[in-house]
Amino acid sequence: MANLRTDCLHYRGDLPCQPHRISGKTCSCDEVIPVKRRGVIIKLGAAGDVLRTTPLLRALDPLVTGTKILWVTHHPELLPKEACEAVKFDETTLARLSAEEWDFCWNLDKDIEACAAAFQVKAKERAGYTLVNGVPYPVDECAWHKFATGIDNPYSKSNKLNYVQEIFDIVGLPYNGEEYWLRSPAEKSLEKAKEILTGDGWVGLNTGAGWRWPTRIWPEENWIKLIDLLKEKGLKPVILGGPEEVELNDRLAAVTGCLWPGVQSLDVFYAMIHRCNALVTSVTQAMHLAIGAKTPLVLFNNIFNEHEFELYGRGEIVGPPKPCDCFYDAKCVTSRNCIKEITPERALEAVFRAVRG
């Protein structure tokens, strides 16, 4: 016990380390990875934004570079255990952040609680956002672009960088197309997904769009028509969604006879997306899970800047024929309601392109 390698990337202190759990190895074993750099990433939420920040883990490559990362988030269940230690934002975490000095602190959230937490961290290197005069403010010039897109709509509309590029710019890393790095679904979740979605040819239809965003909700009659078209073409649509979509999805299943497995756990939901040959969705958490699963996307987008999305060449963005009138608005400023202009026929064509690659 006197030779405990507290400098090893695997060392926990409160729990057995991974090499010990897997193969019974003890400290100073041949799997020791000396920690060369220790850092904090603060990205609390929303869940989708946490997921699309995970390419940073690929760039940091912790197991190769010996970078030990403490990721503070409201969604630790989404992050890969082998790449970082994901912890909830709570009093214990705050005490831990301020207990010692870190090599770097990257706060990538522009809200008060995240900036206040970052302000308390003693770090040799900082990136992202902090507090100035009690309000969020960029740490340096690298963070200004992303900061401005959040407070200036004309600037946001003119932006040509995707979100992942913006995040890499903030921390000063070159972006080389690094993919998401999510926690893999559990084996039992993958098995359940196989039981629900037997065979091949499944097209997931994620009907939710967040009910606080009525401008993004595709009409019910369009979903019905798309289901009918997919069936006519020999594909197997499956309705996906969470608690907010239950009533809608029940109606769609009753009218069309389409498979609707009901609300599943997040892990099974992710596993089902893995099983699909394509996913049709608006800008939702399911979109990010599909990107993580490398499932091709048909992404409905009307109110956001299309340049912000990184699909890694899998699928396409389908929007109204001409730009929307309600940029980043939850309510249409005109009677147009441009989400209705995305027709089931256009969605079907995009599905075929996505499935065929």
Secondary structure, 3 states (H helix, E strand, C coil): CCCCCCCECCCCCCCCCHHHHHHCCCCCCCCCCECCEEEEEECCCCHHHHHCCCHHHHHHCHHHHCEEEEEEECCHHHCCCCCCEEEECCHHHHHHHHCCEEEEEEECCCCHHHHHHHHHCEEEEEEEEEEECCEEEECCHHHHHHHHHHHCHHHHHHCCCCHHHHHHHHHCCCCCCCCCCCCCCCHHHHHHHHHHCCCCCEEEEECCCCCCCHHHCCCHHHHHHHHHHHHHCCCEEEEECCHHHHHHHHHHHHHHCCECCCCCCHHHHHHHHHHCCEEEECCCHHHHHHHHHCCCEEEECCCCCHHHCCCCCCEEEECCCCCCCCCCCCCCCCCCCHHHHCCHHHHHHHHHHHHHC
